[in-house]
Amino acid sequence: MREPRIPTVRTERLILRGFAPGDHADFAALRGDPDVVRYLPGGEALVPFAEQIANTRMAAFHDAWDCGYGVWAIEEASTGAFVGQAGLAAMDRTSDVEVLYALARRFWGRGYAREAAAAALRFGFETVGLERIVGYVVPENTASARVLEAVGLRFTGDTTYNGFTVRAFAIEATDWPIDAGPGTPS
Ligand SMILES: CC(C)(COP(=O)(O)OP(=O)(O)OC[C@H]1O[C@@H](n2cnc3c(N)ncnc32)[C@H](O)[C@@H]1OP(=O)(O)O)[C@@H](O)C(=O)NCCC(=O)NCCS
Protein backbone atom coordinates (compact mmCIF):
# COMPACT_ATOMS: atom_id res chain seq x y z
CA MET A 1 0.00 0.00 0.00
CA ARG A 2 2.95 2.36 0.55
CA GLU A 3 3.99 4.24 -2.56
CA PRO A 4 6.47 7.03 -3.24
CA ARG A 5 3.66 9.51 -3.97
CA ILE A 6 2.97 9.55 -0.24
CA PRO A 7 5.91 11.47 1.20
CA THR A 8 7.45 10.59 4.53
CA VAL A 9 7.88 13.54 6.89
CA ARG A 10 10.08 13.40 9.98
CA THR A 11 9.72 15.63 13.00
CA GLU A 12 11.77 15.64 16.18
CA ARG A 13 9.97 12.61 17.65
CA LEU A 14 7.62 11.34 14.95
CA ILE A 15 7.60 9.86 11.47
CA LEU A 16 4.57 10.64 9.31
CA ARG A 17 4.29 8.03 6.56
CA GLY A 18 1.73 6.35 4.37
CA PHE A 19 -0.44 3.71 6.01
CA ALA A 20 0.85 0.17 5.51
CA PRO A 21 -1.19 -3.07 5.67
CA GLY A 22 0.58 -3.91 8.95
CA ASP A 23 -1.06 -0.86 10.60
CA HIS A 24 -4.52 -2.40 10.38
CA ALA A 25 -4.70 -3.96 13.86
CA ASP A 26 -3.38 -0.84 15.59
CA PHE A 27 -5.62 1.43 13.54
CA ALA A 28 -8.69 -0.73 14.25
CA ALA A 29 -7.83 -0.58 17.96
CA LEU A 30 -7.64 3.21 17.75
CA ARG A 31 -10.99 3.42 15.94
CA GLY A 32 -12.45 1.02 18.51
CA ASP A 33 -11.47 3.07 21.56
CA PRO A 34 -14.50 5.08 22.74
CA ASP A 35 -12.24 7.75 24.25
CA VAL A 36 -10.54 8.33 20.91
CA VAL A 37 -13.63 8.42 18.69
CA ARG A 38 -15.92 10.27 21.11
CA TYR A 39 -15.58 13.59 19.28
CA LEU A 40 -15.00 12.22 15.78
CA PRO A 41 -17.81 12.07 13.19
CA GLY A 42 -20.12 9.18 14.12
CA GLY A 43 -18.70 9.04 17.65
CA GLU A 44 -18.88 6.01 19.93
CA ALA A 45 -21.78 4.52 17.96
CA LEU A 46 -19.20 3.40 15.39
CA VAL A 47 -17.01 1.50 17.88
CA PRO A 48 -18.54 -1.93 17.01
CA PHE A 49 -17.63 -1.29 13.37
CA ALA A 50 -14.01 -0.35 14.04
CA GLU A 51 -12.57 -3.22 11.96
CA GLN A 52 -14.55 -2.30 8.85
CA ILE A 53 -13.94 1.41 9.39
CA ALA A 54 -10.20 0.76 9.63
CA ASN A 55 -10.37 -1.01 6.26
CA THR A 56 -12.36 1.70 4.50
CA ARG A 57 -10.46 4.60 6.07
CA MET A 58 -7.05 3.15 5.21
CA ALA A 59 -8.13 2.71 1.59
CA ALA A 60 -9.67 6.19 1.48
CA PHE A 61 -6.58 7.79 3.04
CA HIS A 62 -4.43 6.08 0.42
CA ASP A 63 -6.59 7.20 -2.52
CA ALA A 64 -6.93 10.78 -1.26
CA TRP A 65 -3.21 11.37 -1.77
CA ASP A 66 -3.92 11.67 -5.51
CA CYS A 67 -4.67 15.36 -4.86
CA GLY A 68 -1.18 15.96 -3.44
CA TYR A 69 -1.95 15.87 0.27
CA GLY A 70 -3.64 13.48 2.66
CA VAL A 71 -3.52 11.69 5.98
CA TRP A 72 -0.41 9.89 7.26
CA ALA A 73 0.07 7.18 9.81
CA ILE A 74 2.07 8.54 12.75
CA GLU A 75 4.94 6.40 13.97
CA GLU A 76 6.97 7.10 17.11
CA ALA A 77 10.53 7.57 15.84
CA SER A 78 12.24 6.12 18.91
CA THR A 79 10.19 2.89 19.08
CA GLY A 80 8.49 2.44 15.70
CA ALA A 81 5.14 2.22 17.54
CA PHE A 82 1.94 3.17 15.73
CA VAL A 83 0.75 6.41 17.34
CA GLY A 84 -2.25 7.35 15.21
CA GLN A 85 -3.23 9.42 12.20
CA ALA A 86 -2.63 13.03 11.17
CA GLY A 87 -2.74 15.06 8.02
CA LEU A 88 -4.84 17.13 5.67
CA ALA A 89 -8.19 16.35 4.10
CA ALA A 90 -10.47 18.12 1.62
CA MET A 91 -13.74 18.96 3.33
CA ASP A 92 -17.09 17.95 1.91
CA ARG A 93 -19.08 20.65 0.13
CA THR A 94 -16.46 23.42 0.51
CA SER A 95 -13.04 24.11 -0.97
CA ASP A 96 -11.50 24.11 2.51
CA VAL A 97 -8.72 21.79 3.57
CA GLU A 98 -8.86 20.54 7.14
CA VAL A 99 -6.02 19.52 9.44
CA LEU A 100 -6.94 16.42 11.42
CA TYR A 101 -5.36 14.03 13.91
CA ALA A 102 -6.24 11.22 16.29
CA LEU A 103 -3.78 9.51 18.61
CA ALA A 104 -3.95 6.25 20.54
CA ARG A 105 -4.70 7.12 24.16
CA ARG A 106 -1.36 6.01 25.56
CA PHE A 107 0.33 8.72 23.48
CA TRP A 108 -1.84 11.62 24.65
CA GLY A 109 -0.35 14.47 26.64
CA ARG A 110 3.16 14.33 25.17
CA GLY A 111 2.76 17.11 22.61
CA TYR A 112 2.68 14.58 19.76
CA ALA A 113 -0.58 15.95 18.33
CA ARG A 114 0.87 19.43 18.19
CA GLU A 115 4.05 18.12 16.59
CA ALA A 116 2.13 16.16 13.94
CA ALA A 117 -0.32 18.99 13.25
CA ALA A 118 2.53 21.48 12.81
CA ALA A 119 4.17 19.12 10.32
CA ALA A 120 0.90 18.79 8.41
CA LEU A 121 0.54 22.59 8.22
CA ARG A 122 4.12 22.97 7.06
CA PHE A 123 3.54 20.40 4.33
CA GLY A 124 0.28 22.05 3.30
CA PHE A 125 1.69 25.54 3.05
CA GLU A 126 5.27 24.91 1.94
CA THR A 127 4.96 21.81 -0.27
CA VAL A 128 1.38 21.86 -1.54
CA GLY A 129 1.02 25.65 -1.62
CA LEU A 130 -2.35 25.82 0.12
CA GLU A 131 -3.62 29.31 0.96
CA ARG A 132 -5.65 28.38 4.01
CA ILE A 133 -6.10 25.45 6.37
CA VAL A 134 -9.06 25.03 8.71
CA GLY A 135 -9.86 22.95 11.76
CA TYR A 136 -13.23 22.00 13.24
CA VAL A 137 -13.85 20.70 16.75
CA VAL A 138 -16.95 20.02 18.76
CA PRO A 139 -17.09 22.44 21.71
CA GLU A 140 -16.38 19.67 24.26
CA ASN A 141 -13.09 18.72 22.60
CA THR A 142 -10.91 21.22 24.45
CA ALA A 143 -7.74 19.16 23.89
CA SER A 144 -8.15 19.39 20.12
CA ALA A 145 -8.94 23.11 20.27
CA ARG A 146 -5.71 23.62 22.24
CA VAL A 147 -3.78 21.72 19.57
CA LEU A 148 -5.22 23.91 16.81
CA GLU A 149 -4.42 27.10 18.70
CA ALA A 150 -0.94 25.88 19.59
CA VAL A 151 -0.04 25.43 15.91
CA GLY A 152 -1.42 28.84 14.96
CA LEU A 153 -5.05 28.42 13.97
CA ARG A 154 -7.40 31.10 15.23
CA PHE A 155 -11.00 30.70 16.29
CA THR A 156 -13.25 32.08 13.54
CA GLY A 157 -16.66 31.33 15.04
CA ASP A 158 -19.19 28.63 15.66
CA THR A 159 -20.76 26.97 12.64
CA THR A 160 -22.83 23.94 11.70
CA TYR A 161 -21.16 20.96 10.09
CA ASN A 162 -22.98 17.73 9.25
CA GLY A 163 -25.78 18.83 11.56
CA PHE A 164 -23.55 19.55 14.58
CA THR A 165 -22.45 22.82 16.09
CA VAL A 166 -18.69 23.00 15.78
CA ARG A 167 -16.01 25.55 16.62
CA ALA A 168 -14.20 26.65 13.47
CA PHE A 169 -10.51 27.60 13.37
CA ALA A 170 -8.33 28.72 10.46
CA ILE A 171 -4.83 29.80 9.52
CA GLU A 172 -3.82 31.64 6.34
CA ALA A 173 -0.60 30.95 4.45
CA THR A 174 0.40 34.56 5.14
CA ASP A 175 0.42 33.76 8.88
CA TRP A 176 2.76 30.81 8.40
CA PRO A 177 5.25 29.91 9.79
CA ILE A 178 4.39 30.33 13.43
CA ASP A 179 6.55 29.31 16.37
CA ALA A 180 4.75 26.16 17.51
CA GLY A 181 7.35 25.35 20.16
CA PRO A 182 9.55 22.32 20.79
CA GLY A 183 9.28 19.53 18.28
CA THR A 184 8.19 21.71 15.41
CA PRO A 185 9.86 20.54 12.22
CA SER A 186 12.36 23.05 10.90
C1 LIG B 1 -6.96 15.72 20.62
C2 LIG B 1 -5.71 14.87 20.76
C3 LIG B 1 -5.11 14.57 19.41
C4 LIG B 1 -4.69 15.65 21.61
O1 LIG B 1 -3.50 14.88 21.66
P1 LIG B 1 -2.34 15.19 22.68
O2 LIG B 1 -1.13 14.47 22.18
O3 LIG B 1 -2.78 14.88 24.06
O4 LIG B 1 -2.14 16.73 22.54
P2 LIG B 1 -0.84 17.50 22.94
O5 LIG B 1 -0.06 16.72 23.97
O6 LIG B 1 -0.14 17.93 21.70
O7 LIG B 1 -1.45 18.73 23.71
C5 LIG B 1 -1.88 19.87 23.02
C6 LIG B 1 -2.51 20.81 24.01
O8 LIG B 1 -3.77 20.28 24.46
C7 LIG B 1 -3.77 20.24 25.88
N1 LIG B 1 -4.55 19.09 26.28
C8 LIG B 1 -4.22 17.79 26.09
N2 LIG B 1 -5.19 17.01 26.60
C9 LIG B 1 -6.13 17.85 27.12
C10 LIG B 1 -7.37 17.66 27.78
N3 LIG B 1 -7.87 16.43 27.99
N4 LIG B 1 -8.07 18.75 28.18
C11 LIG B 1 -7.60 19.99 27.94
N5 LIG B 1 -6.43 20.23 27.32
C12 LIG B 1 -5.71 19.17 26.92
C13 LIG B 1 -2.33 20.14 26.26
O9 LIG B 1 -2.09 20.64 27.57
C14 LIG B 1 -1.69 21.04 25.24
O10 LIG B 1 -1.90 22.38 25.56
P3 LIG B 1 -0.66 23.41 25.58
O11 LIG B 1 -0.21 23.49 24.15
O12 LIG B 1 -1.27 24.66 26.09
O13 LIG B 1 0.36 22.80 26.48
C15 LIG B 1 -5.98 13.55 21.46
O14 LIG B 1 -6.62 13.82 22.67
C16 LIG B 1 -6.85 12.62 20.60
O15 LIG B 1 -6.33 11.84 19.79
N6 LIG B 1 -8.17 12.68 20.80
C17 LIG B 1 -9.09 11.82 20.08
C18 LIG B 1 -9.24 12.20 18.60
C19 LIG B 1 -9.70 13.62 18.42
O16 LIG B 1 -10.54 14.12 19.14
N7 LIG B 1 -9.13 14.27 17.38
C20 LIG B 1 -9.45 15.63 17.06
C21 LIG B 1 -10.75 15.72 16.32
S1 LIG B 1 -11.18 17.42 15.99
The ligand as a MOL file (V3000), in Angstrom:
LIG
                    3D

  0  0  0     0  0            999 V3000
M  V30 BEGIN CTAB
M  V30 COUNTS 48 50 0 0 0
M  V30 BEGIN ATOM
M  V30 1 C -6.9600 15.7200 20.6170 0
M  V30 2 C -5.7060 14.8660 20.7590 0
M  V30 3 C -5.1090 14.5670 19.4100 0
M  V30 4 C -4.6930 15.6520 21.6070 0
M  V30 5 O -3.5000 14.8850 21.6640 0
M  V30 6 P -2.3400 15.1920 22.6840 0
M  V30 7 O -1.1290 14.4670 22.1760 0
M  V30 8 O -2.7780 14.8760 24.0560 0
M  V30 9 O -2.1410 16.7340 22.5440 0
M  V30 10 P -0.8390 17.4950 22.9400 0
M  V30 11 O -0.0590 16.7170 23.9670 0
M  V30 12 O -0.1370 17.9330 21.6980 0
M  V30 13 O -1.4460 18.7260 23.7140 0
M  V30 14 C -1.8830 19.8650 23.0190 0
M  V30 15 C -2.5130 20.8150 24.0100 0
M  V30 16 O -3.7680 20.2790 24.4630 0
M  V30 17 C -3.7720 20.2400 25.8850 0
M  V30 18 N -4.5460 19.0850 26.2840 0
M  V30 19 C -4.2180 17.7940 26.0850 0
M  V30 20 N -5.1910 17.0150 26.5990 0
M  V30 21 C -6.1300 17.8480 27.1220 0
M  V30 22 C -7.3660 17.6650 27.7830 0
M  V30 23 N -7.8680 16.4340 27.9920 0
M  V30 24 N -8.0730 18.7480 28.1820 0
M  V30 25 C -7.5950 19.9920 27.9440 0
M  V30 26 N -6.4270 20.2320 27.3240 0
M  V30 27 C -5.7050 19.1740 26.9190 0
M  V30 28 C -2.3280 20.1450 26.2580 0
M  V30 29 O -2.0930 20.6360 27.5670 0
M  V30 30 C -1.6920 21.0380 25.2400 0
M  V30 31 O -1.8980 22.3820 25.5600 0
M  V30 32 P -0.6650 23.4100 25.5840 0
M  V30 33 O -0.2100 23.4870 24.1500 0
M  V30 34 O -1.2660 24.6600 26.0870 0
M  V30 35 O 0.3560 22.7970 26.4790 0
M  V30 36 C -5.9790 13.5460 21.4580 0
M  V30 37 O -6.6210 13.8210 22.6680 0
M  V30 38 C -6.8490 12.6200 20.6040 0
M  V30 39 O -6.3300 11.8420 19.7880 0
M  V30 40 N -8.1690 12.6790 20.8030 0
M  V30 41 C -9.0890 11.8160 20.0770 0
M  V30 42 C -9.2430 12.1970 18.5990 0
M  V30 43 C -9.7010 13.6220 18.4150 0
M  V30 44 O -10.5410 14.1200 19.1440 0
M  V30 45 N -9.1270 14.2680 17.3850 0
M  V30 46 C -9.4500 15.6290 17.0580 0
M  V30 47 C -10.7540 15.7190 16.3160 0
M  V30 48 S -11.1830 17.4220 15.9860 0
M  V30 END ATOM
M  V30 BEGIN BOND
M  V30 1 1 1 2
M  V30 2 1 2 3
M  V30 3 1 2 4
M  V30 4 1 2 36
M  V30 5 1 4 5
M  V30 6 1 5 6
M  V30 7 2 6 7
M  V30 8 1 6 8
M  V30 9 1 6 9
M  V30 10 1 9 10
M  V30 11 2 10 11
M  V30 12 1 10 12
M  V30 13 1 10 13
M  V30 14 1 13 14
M  V30 15 1 14 15
M  V30 16 1 15 16
M  V30 17 1 15 30
M  V30 18 1 16 17
M  V30 19 1 17 18
M  V30 20 1 17 28
M  V30 21 1 18 19
M  V30 22 1 18 27
M  V30 23 2 19 20
M  V30 24 1 20 21
M  V30 25 1 21 22
M  V30 26 2 21 27
M  V30 27 1 22 23
M  V30 28 2 22 24
M  V30 29 1 24 25
M  V30 30 2 25 26
M  V30 31 1 26 27
M  V30 32 1 28 29
M  V30 33 1 28 30
M  V30 34 1 30 31
M  V30 35 1 31 32
M  V30 36 2 32 33
M  V30 37 1 32 34
M  V30 38 1 32 35
M  V30 39 1 36 37
M  V30 40 1 36 38
M  V30 41 2 38 39
M  V30 42 1 38 40
M  V30 43 1 40 41
M  V30 44 1 41 42
M  V30 45 1 42 43
M  V30 46 2 43 44
M  V30 47 1 43 45
M  V30 48 1 45 46
M  V30 49 1 46 47
M  V30 50 1 47 48
M  V30 END BOND
M  V30 END CTAB
M  END
